Amino acid sequence: MSRNKDRLGAHTPEPAEAPTQAVEKAFDPLSFVAPTDFVELPSKGNYPEGHPLCGKEVVEIRYMTAKEEDILSSQTLLKKGIAIERMLQSLIIDKNIKVEELLVGDRNAMIIAARISGYGNLYQTQVGCPSCGARTRVDFDLRQQQIDESQTSEELSLIKLDNGNFSCKMPFSKFNVEFKLLNGIDEQTLSKLAIDKKKRKMLESGLTDQFKRTIVAIEGHRDSTIISKYVDNMPTLDSRHLKACYKLAAPDVTIKQHFECGSCGHAQEMEVPFNTDFFWPDR
């Protein structure tokens, strides 16, 4: 019987060996998915159509890793003043989002979230007393943050426009001024302008330079020459009004904590300072 089976080829073949070597190569005992976090955007997605964050209320970023620590410790990037921007760009999941195009408040929210993921929510730093100047160590809890959304105001005649910009009426000149919110590109431009003027020993003009960057139209006129002429001759009443309107319109994240000076006893609510030890706590 067994010989008939052999002739007919009916015998059961030996089971093939399992590809254990291939399985072993595919298995990585140290592989894991880096955790991510969803950061609430103070702007609530107030970006132009076509922007990857238009209408989005959150953005997904990775937790900090040793790769980001390398970026933050790069002397080349630190000298150029772009280490934090490069670090944030590395953390953002959607690579269509460019850090330099982020509104300042949204970028601040991401910076705080990145710092928490890398070094924890406790931020220990030295602050100067506003009254006597004495230096005191303060422990800030970075999770105790407040989202300040854009606001409008009838009292200040501040309204939000359909294009995402804002408009207000100046109290002295009675001009209707349209202004935009500053992003990373604007901040870099203003910073380079300030450095250039300092090198040339020119008079500092940070406020007027910012006004020229943020104002996009005056009474419907969008010519930069007209805007510059108005800003250079702007009455103080108009200047103070525009600063108040911009502060209300600009979304941001703030962290405040009770402060009491051990030297003079002065007490007040203090906003967290972004000192050099914010991302470099061991320095």
C-alpha positions in Angstrom: 0.0 0.0 0.0 2.7 2.4 0.9 4.5 1.5 -2.4 1.4 2.4 -4.4 1.2 5.7 -2.7 4.8 6.3 -3.6 4.2 5.4 -7.2 1.1 7.7 -7.5 2.9 10.6 -5.8 0.4 10.6 -3.0 2.8 10.9 -0.2 2.6 14.0 2.0 5.4 16.4 1.3 7.6 17.6 4.2 6.5 21.0 5.5 8.6 23.9 4.3 10.8 25.6 6.8 9.3 28.9 8.1 11.2 32.0 6.8 12.5 32.7 10.3 15.4 34.8 9.0 13.1 37.1 7.1 10.8 37.5 10.1 13.8 38.3 12.3 15.0 41.0 9.9 11.5 42.6 9.7 11.2 42.8 13.5 12.9 45.8 15.1 12.7 45.5 19.0 13.4 49.3 19.3 10.9 50.6 16.7 8.2 52.9 18.0 6.0 55.7 16.7 7.0 59.1 18.1 4.1 60.6 20.0 2.4 63.7 18.7 0.3 66.5 20.2 -2.5 68.7 18.8 -1.9 72.4 19.6 -4.8 74.8 19.8 -4.3 77.7 17.5 -5.1 81.1 19.0 -6.0 82.4 15.5 -8.6 79.6 15.0 -7.4 79.3 11.5 -7.6 82.9 10.4 -5.5 82.4 7.3 -6.1 83.2 3.6 -7.8 80.6 1.4 -5.3 78.1 0.2 -3.2 78.2 3.3 -2.9 74.7 4.9 -4.2 76.1 8.2 -7.1 78.1 6.8 -10.1 77.3 9.0 -8.1 74.9 11.2 -8.3 75.2 15.0 -5.5 72.8 15.8 -2.1 71.7 14.3 -0.4 68.4 14.9 3.3 68.4 16.0 5.7 65.7 17.1 7.3 65.6 20.6 10.8 66.9 20.7 13.6 64.4 20.2 17.4 64.4 20.2 17.2 65.6 16.6 15.5 68.8 17.7 18.1 69.3 20.5 20.8 69.1 17.9 19.0 71.9 15.9 18.7 74.1 19.0 22.4 73.6 19.9 23.6 74.4 16.3 25.9 77.4 16.6 25.4 78.3 13.0 21.6 78.4 13.4 21.9 80.2 16.7 24.0 83.0 15.2 21.5 83.4 12.4 18.7 83.5 14.9 16.7 80.8 13.2 17.3 77.8 15.5 13.8 77.8 17.0 12.2 78.3 13.6 14.1 75.3 12.2 13.2 73.2 15.3 9.4 74.0 14.9 9.6 73.2 11.2 11.1 69.8 12.1 8.2 69.1 14.5 5.2 70.0 12.3 3.6 66.9 10.8 2.1 68.7 7.7 5.2 69.8 5.8 3.0 72.1 3.7 2.9 74.4 6.7 5.8 76.9 6.7 6.8 78.3 10.1 7.6 81.7 8.7 4.0 82.0 7.4 2.5 81.4 10.8 0.9 84.2 12.8 3.0 85.2 15.8 0.4 83.9 18.3 0.1 80.5 16.7 3.9 80.2 16.6 4.0 81.1 20.3 1.5 78.3 21.1 3.6 75.8 19.2 6.8 76.9 20.9 5.2 76.4 24.4 3.9 73.0 23.4 7.3 71.9 22.0 9.0 73.1 25.2 6.6 71.1 27.3 7.2 67.9 25.3 10.9 68.3 25.5 11.6 69.5 29.0 8.3 69.3 30.9 5.7 71.9 31.9 7.8 73.4 34.8 9.9 76.4 33.6 12.3 77.7 36.2 13.8 81.1 35.4 15.2 84.3 37.0 13.0 87.4 36.7 13.7 91.0 37.8 11.4 92.7 40.2 9.5 95.5 38.4 9.8 97.6 41.6 13.3 97.1 43.0 15.1 95.1 40.2 16.1 92.3 42.5 16.5 88.9 40.7 14.2 86.2 41.9 13.7 82.6 40.8 10.1 81.9 39.7 8.6 78.5 38.7 6.1 78.9 35.9 3.7 76.1 35.0 3.5 76.2 31.2 0.2 74.3 31.2 -1.5 77.2 33.0 -2.0 79.1 29.7 -4.7 81.3 28.4 -5.7 81.5 24.8 -6.5 85.1 23.8 -8.6 85.1 20.6 -9.0 88.0 18.2 -11.6 90.5 19.4 -13.5 93.4 17.8 -14.7 96.5 19.6 -17.4 99.0 18.9 -15.8 101.5 21.3 -12.6 101.4 19.2 -14.4 101.1 15.9 -12.4 97.9 15.4 -14.0 95.4 12.9 -12.8 92.2 11.2 -12.9 92.2 7.4 -13.8 89.3 5.2 -10.2 88.9 4.0 -9.0 88.3 7.6 -7.6 91.8 8.1 -8.9 94.4 10.5 -10.1 97.9 10.2 -10.4 100.8 12.6 -11.1 104.6 12.5 -8.4 106.9 13.8 -9.6 109.3 16.5 -7.6 112.3 15.3 -7.2 112.1 11.5 -10.6 110.2 11.1 -8.9 108.0 8.6 -10.1 104.4 8.1 -7.1 102.2 8.5 -6.9 98.5 7.4 -4.2 96.5 9.0 -3.0 92.9 8.9 -1.6 90.6 11.6 2.1 90.0 11.6 3.6 86.6 10.8 7.1 85.2 11.0 8.3 86.8 7.7 7.2 90.2 9.0 9.1 89.7 12.3 12.2 88.6 10.5 12.1 91.6 8.2 11.6 94.0 11.2 14.4 92.4 13.1 16.8 92.7 10.2 15.8 96.3 9.6 16.5 97.1 13.3 19.9 95.4 13.1 20.8 97.2 9.9 19.8 100.6 11.4 21.9 99.9 14.5 24.9 99.1 12.4 24.5 102.3 10.5 24.0 104.2 13.8 20.6 105.4 12.6 17.8 106.5 14.9 15.7 103.6 16.2 12.2 103.5 14.7 10.8 100.2 15.8 7.2 101.5 16.2 6.9 103.3 12.9 8.6 100.4 11.1 6.0 98.0 12.5 3.1 100.3 11.6 4.4 100.5 8.0 4.6 96.7 7.9 1.1 96.1 9.4 -0.9 98.8 7.7 -2.1 97.7 4.3 -4.5 100.6 3.4 -5.5 104.0 4.5 -8.9 105.2 3.2 -8.6 102.5 0.6 -5.2 103.7 -0.6 -2.7 100.8 -0.7 0.3 102.6 -2.1 3.3 102.1 0.3 4.4 105.7 -0.3 1.1 107.1 1.0 1.2 104.7 4.0 4.8 105.6 4.9 4.0 109.4 4.7 1.0 108.9 7.0 2.9 106.8 9.5 5.9 109.3 9.6 3.4 112.1 10.5 0.9 110.0 12.6 -0.5 111.9 15.6 0.1 110.3 18.9 -3.7 109.9 19.4 -3.8 107.8 16.2 -0.7 105.9 17.2 -2.0 104.9 20.6 -5.4 103.9 19.1 -3.8 101.6 16.5 -1.6 99.9 19.2 -4.7 99.3 21.3 -6.6 97.9 18.3 -3.8 95.6 17.2 -3.5 94.2 20.7 -7.1 93.3 20.7 -7.1 91.9 17.2 -3.9 89.8 17.5 -4.5 86.3 18.9 -1.9 84.9 21.3 -1.3 82.6 24.2 -0.3 84.0 27.6 0.9 82.5 30.8 0.6 84.6 33.9 1.5 83.7 37.5 1.5 85.4 40.8 4.9 87.0 41.6 6.1 88.3 45.0 9.5 89.9 45.5 11.5 88.4 48.4 13.4 91.7 48.7 10.8 94.5 48.7 7.6 92.5 48.9 6.2 93.9 45.7 3.5 91.6 44.3 1.7 91.4 40.9 0.6 89.0 38.1 3.6 88.4 35.9 3.7 87.1 32.4 6.1 84.3 31.6 9.3 85.7 30.1 10.9 83.8 27.1 14.4 84.0 28.4 17.5 82.3 26.9 16.9 79.3 29.3 13.5 78.6 27.9 14.9 76.0 25.5 18.4 75.8 27.1 17.6 75.1 30.8 21.1 73.6 31.4 23.0 76.7 30.3 
